[in-house]
Amino acid sequence: MDLLLTDDEVVALAADRESFWPGALPTVPMVRPDDAIRAVLRGQRSLRVRDLLSEAGESTPQLVELRDSVLDAEGRIAVYLCDEAFDRVSWDISADLYWYAPGWLVETTTAAGIHAFRQSSRAEATELLVGLTSAALSGGGGERLCVALVTERESKAVVVSAGTITGYVLDPAGTVTAEKAVPPSALPQLLGMLTDHAASIATSS
């Protein structure tokens, strides 16, 4: 399922099911009421030019599989640079990992709004998270990298900055209900537990 799509194209894909794209959208601000409509129209036109959408509005089987894997995912892990309120501060790092049977779909997004998708195993998904967080842990730029598992009941987040790792639990309102420092040696195991938790949400629902 390796595929490249734009912000407009993924917005159009989600609109095909009267839904919103859950991942990052760097170039679609969604500020004005017609922002989404304009993005959908641009995306549909682009998909037609690429022969990924027919004149009748039917997506290719590959697009349908990708769309449904994202929109039906029960577990999603978001990776991004954040501030102390867990809000995004930069598009330099942006990834979303979606759990669906039989595995993970990894979406990486650039600041220009280009989305790259690929299927991954549990081990590959964890390896990606470890690589991103290890770079943040050893960096000296003062950036905070957030790895967040978001569910309807609560969110679990691991925030990594130079030399420090902190685990958080947040309620649906975004209030921190638990906070714990994590030793660097425990980071791979912690991230593996996060991917396992995302998968368990899907299998238990």
C-alpha positions as CSV (number, residue, x, y, z in Angstrom):
1,M,0.0,0.0,0.0
2,D,2.9,2.4,-0.5
3,L,1.4,5.6,-1.8
4,L,1.9,9.4,-1.9
5,L,-1.0,11.7,-1.5
6,T,-1.5,15.5,-0.8
7,D,-3.4,17.2,1.9
8,D,-6.2,18.0,-0.5
9,E,-6.4,14.4,-1.7
10,V,-6.7,12.9,1.8
11,V,-9.3,15.4,2.7
12,A,-11.2,14.4,-0.5
13,L,-10.8,10.7,0.5
14,A,-12.3,11.2,3.9
15,A,-15.1,13.3,2.5
16,D,-16.1,10.3,0.3
17,R,-17.3,8.8,3.5
18,E,-18.6,12.0,4.9
19,S,-15.8,12.1,7.4
20,F,-12.7,14.1,8.4
21,W,-9.1,13.1,8.0
22,P,-7.7,12.3,11.4
23,G,-4.1,12.9,10.6
24,A,-2.0,16.0,10.1
25,L,-3.0,18.6,7.4
26,P,-0.2,21.2,7.2
27,T,-1.6,23.1,4.2
28,V,-5.4,23.0,4.9
29,P,-6.1,25.4,7.8
30,M,-9.8,24.6,8.2
31,V,-10.4,28.1,9.5
32,R,-13.2,29.4,7.2
33,P,-16.4,27.4,6.7
34,D,-15.5,26.7,3.0
35,D,-11.9,25.6,3.6
36,A,-12.9,21.9,3.7
37,I,-15.1,22.2,0.6
38,R,-12.4,23.9,-1.4
39,A,-9.9,21.2,-0.3
40,V,-12.3,18.4,-1.3
41,L,-12.8,19.9,-4.8
42,R,-9.0,20.4,-5.3
43,G,-8.4,16.9,-4.0
44,Q,-11.0,15.3,-6.3
45,R,-9.6,17.1,-9.3
46,S,-6.1,16.0,-8.5
47,L,-7.1,12.3,-7.9
48,R,-8.9,12.3,-11.3
49,V,-5.8,13.7,-13.0
50,R,-3.8,10.8,-11.4
51,D,-6.4,8.3,-12.5
52,L,-7.0,7.4,-8.9
53,L,-10.7,8.6,-9.1
54,S,-13.1,7.9,-11.9
55,E,-15.3,10.6,-13.5
56,A,-18.2,8.8,-11.7
57,G,-16.4,9.5,-8.4
58,E,-15.3,6.0,-7.7
59,S,-11.9,5.5,-6.0
60,T,-9.4,2.8,-7.0
61,P,-9.4,-0.3,-4.8
62,Q,-6.0,0.8,-3.4
63,L,-7.4,4.1,-2.3
64,V,-10.5,2.5,-0.8
65,E,-8.3,0.1,1.3
66,L,-6.1,3.0,2.5
67,R,-9.1,5.2,3.3
68,D,-10.9,2.5,5.3
69,S,-7.7,1.5,7.1
70,V,-7.3,5.1,8.4
71,L,-10.9,6.0,9.1
72,D,-11.8,2.6,10.7
73,A,-8.6,2.4,12.7
74,E,-9.3,1.8,16.4
75,G,-5.8,2.7,17.5
76,R,-3.8,5.7,16.3
77,I,-0.5,7.0,17.5
78,A,0.5,10.6,16.6
79,V,4.1,11.8,16.6
80,Y,4.8,15.5,16.5
81,L,6.8,18.4,18.0
82,C,4.9,19.9,20.9
83,D,4.9,22.6,23.5
84,E,4.2,22.2,27.2
85,A,0.5,22.2,26.5
86,F,0.9,19.3,24.0
87,D,0.1,21.6,21.1
88,R,1.9,21.2,17.8
89,V,4.7,23.8,17.3
90,S,6.3,22.6,14.0
91,W,5.8,20.4,11.0
92,D,9.5,19.2,11.0
93,I,8.4,15.9,12.4
94,S,4.9,14.5,11.8
95,A,3.8,10.9,11.7
96,D,0.6,9.0,12.4
97,L,0.4,5.2,12.9
98,Y,-2.9,3.5,12.5
99,W,-3.7,0.1,13.8
100,Y,-5.9,-2.0,11.6
101,A,-6.1,-5.8,11.0
102,P,-3.7,-7.2,10.0
103,G,-1.1,-4.6,11.1
104,W,0.0,-1.0,11.1
105,L,-0.4,1.7,8.4
106,V,2.3,4.4,8.8
107,E,1.6,7.9,7.5
108,T,4.4,10.5,7.5
109,T,3.6,14.0,6.5
110,T,5.9,16.8,5.3
111,A,5.4,20.5,5.9
112,A,4.4,20.8,2.2
113,G,1.4,18.5,2.8
114,I,2.8,15.4,1.2
115,H,1.6,12.2,2.9
116,A,3.6,9.0,2.4
117,F,1.8,5.7,3.4
118,R,3.3,2.3,4.0
119,Q,2.2,-0.9,5.7
120,S,4.3,-2.0,8.7
121,S,4.6,-4.7,11.2
122,R,4.4,-4.2,15.0
123,A,8.2,-4.4,15.1
124,E,8.7,-1.9,12.3
125,A,6.2,0.6,13.9
126,T,8.0,0.4,17.2
127,E,11.4,0.7,15.5
128,L,10.2,3.9,13.8
129,L,9.1,5.4,17.2
130,V,12.3,4.4,18.8
131,G,14.3,6.0,16.0
132,L,12.4,9.3,16.2
133,T,12.5,9.5,20.0
134,S,16.1,8.5,20.3
135,A,17.1,11.4,18.0
136,A,15.1,13.8,20.1
137,L,16.6,12.4,23.3
138,S,20.2,13.0,22.1
139,G,19.4,16.4,20.5
140,G,20.4,19.7,21.9
141,G,17.8,22.0,20.3
142,G,15.4,22.0,23.2
143,E,12.6,20.5,21.0
144,R,9.9,18.3,22.7
145,L,8.8,15.3,20.7
146,C,5.4,13.9,21.7
147,V,4.3,10.3,21.0
148,A,0.6,10.2,21.8
149,L,-2.0,7.4,21.8
150,V,-5.4,9.0,21.6
151,T,-8.6,7.2,22.5
152,E,-12.1,8.4,23.5
153,R,-11.5,7.6,27.2
154,E,-8.0,9.0,27.6
155,S,-4.7,9.8,26.0
156,K,-1.3,8.3,26.8
157,A,1.7,10.4,25.8
158,V,5.5,10.1,26.0
159,V,7.3,13.4,25.7
160,V,11.0,13.3,24.9
161,S,13.4,16.2,24.9
162,A,17.2,16.4,25.3
163,G,18.1,14.1,28.2
164,T,14.5,13.7,29.6
165,I,11.6,11.3,29.0
166,T,8.2,11.8,30.7
167,G,5.1,9.7,30.5
168,Y,1.7,11.3,30.8
169,V,-2.0,10.2,31.0
170,L,-4.6,12.8,30.0
171,D,-8.3,12.8,30.2
172,P,-10.6,13.7,27.2
173,A,-10.4,17.4,28.2
174,G,-6.6,17.4,28.0
175,T,-6.0,17.6,31.7
176,V,-2.9,15.6,32.9
177,T,-4.1,12.9,35.4
178,A,-0.7,11.2,35.8
179,E,2.9,12.0,35.2
180,K,6.0,9.9,35.6
181,A,9.7,10.3,34.6
182,V,11.0,7.5,32.5
183,P,14.7,6.3,32.4
184,P,16.2,6.3,28.8
185,S,16.9,2.6,29.0
186,A,13.1,1.9,29.3
187,L,12.1,3.9,26.2
188,P,12.0,1.0,23.7
189,Q,9.9,-1.1,26.0
190,L,7.6,1.8,26.8
191,L,7.0,2.5,23.1
192,G,6.4,-1.2,22.4
193,M,3.8,-1.2,25.1
194,L,2.2,1.9,23.5
195,T,1.9,0.1,20.1
196,D,0.5,-3.0,21.9
197,H,-2.1,-0.9,23.7
198,A,-3.2,0.6,20.4
199,A,-3.7,-2.8,18.9
200,S,-5.5,-4.2,22.0
201,I,-8.1,-1.3,21.8
202,A,-9.0,-2.6,18.3
203,T,-9.2,-6.3,19.2
204,S,-11.2,-5.7,22.3
205,S,-13.8,-3.4,20.7
